[in-house]
Amino acid sequence: VQLQASGGGLVQVGGSLRLSCGVSRRIFSNRVMGWYRQAPGKQRELVASITNSGNTNYADSVKGRFAISRDYAKNMFYLQMNSLKPEDTAVYYCNVDLYDTGVVYWGQGTLVTVSS
């Protein structure tokens, strides 16, 4: 399985971006799909996740501003980011965790830069 993240870029404070993650093939195992980010000098952190049953989880710092969604028909999942802040600047990675098997897949990362 390969993941391809896209949609990053430069945006002004208060702007919006939508990140996309393409999954190379249909996955039937129980899984959690997530977006992580890593800012310069900081550890990678979970931003948002969604299970195959639709349960979502968000970091406190993005609640109310970001929304994760998935489209099984297109083998895609997304991160809609609104009201962006400079502290959202980071490389964003998509992730699929097949938690029953212990297998985790990562995308290559897409850079989001929020300018003030």
Disulfide bonds with the S-S distance in Angstrom:
Cys21-Cys94 2.16
